[in-house]
Amino acid sequence: MSKKGVKVSSVTLAMKGRDLLLKNGYKAYLTRNPKPAKGEGCGYLIYINNPDKRSLQILQNNGIKVIELVDLGDIL
């Protein structure tokens, strides 16, 4: 299984998102995106162990704008 991460635009949103996911039973960690594209802000990623639709919905329902779900093997 490949590692997946959720791109968010700031470290503040990444921290809020990680905390929300932890409270909802997900294992989540922060990492810096070493190659953020233009317009992606600070370029932080939330690594989610086994992401699913529910984990993304938790973020979006709580105001965390998900830029995209990425394969961390392609970035890190």
C-alpha positions as CSV (number, residue, x, y, z in Angstrom):
1,M,0.0,0.0,0.0
2,S,1.4,3.4,-0.9
3,K,1.4,6.3,1.5
4,K,-1.1,9.0,0.9
5,G,-1.1,12.6,2.0
6,V,-3.6,15.5,1.9
7,K,-2.2,18.8,0.6
8,V,-3.3,21.9,2.6
9,S,-2.2,25.5,2.2
10,S,-0.8,26.3,5.6
11,V,0.7,24.8,8.7
12,T,-2.2,26.1,10.7
13,L,-4.7,24.1,8.6
14,A,-2.4,21.1,8.7
15,M,-2.3,21.2,12.5
16,K,-6.1,21.6,12.8
17,G,-6.7,18.8,10.3
18,R,-4.3,16.5,12.1
19,D,-6.0,17.1,15.4
20,L,-9.4,16.6,14.0
21,L,-8.4,13.3,12.4
22,L,-6.7,12.1,15.6
23,K,-9.9,12.9,17.6
24,N,-11.8,10.8,15.1
25,G,-9.6,7.7,15.4
26,Y,-7.2,8.2,12.4
27,K,-3.4,8.1,12.7
28,A,-2.3,11.4,11.1
29,Y,1.1,13.1,10.9
30,L,2.4,16.4,9.4
31,T,5.1,16.7,6.9
32,R,6.4,19.5,4.7
33,N,5.8,19.3,1.0
34,P,9.4,19.7,-0.4
35,K,8.1,20.8,-3.8
36,P,4.9,22.9,-3.4
37,A,3.4,24.1,-6.7
38,K,2.8,27.8,-7.2
39,G,-0.4,28.8,-5.4
40,E,-0.3,26.1,-2.8
41,G,0.8,28.3,0.1
42,C,3.3,27.0,2.6
43,G,2.9,23.5,1.2
44,Y,2.1,21.2,4.1
45,L,0.8,17.6,3.9
46,I,-1.2,15.6,6.4
47,Y,-0.2,12.0,6.1
48,I,-3.2,9.8,6.9
49,N,-2.8,6.1,7.6
50,N,-5.4,4.5,5.3
51,P,-7.3,7.6,4.1
52,D,-10.9,7.1,3.1
53,K,-13.8,9.2,2.0
54,R,-14.8,9.8,5.7
55,S,-11.4,11.2,6.6
56,L,-11.5,13.7,3.7
57,Q,-15.1,14.6,4.6
58,I,-14.1,15.3,8.3
59,L,-11.5,17.8,7.0
60,Q,-13.8,19.5,4.5
61,N,-16.8,19.7,6.9
62,N,-14.6,21.5,9.4
63,G,-13.3,24.1,7.0
64,I,-10.0,22.5,6.0
65,K,-9.6,23.1,2.3
66,V,-8.1,19.9,0.8
67,I,-6.0,20.9,-2.2
68,E,-5.5,17.3,-3.3
69,L,-4.8,13.8,-2.2
70,V,-1.3,12.7,-3.3
71,D,0.9,9.7,-3.3
72,L,3.7,10.6,-0.9
73,G,6.1,8.2,-2.8
74,D,5.9,10.7,-5.7
75,I,6.7,13.7,-3.6
76,L,9.0,12.7,-0.7
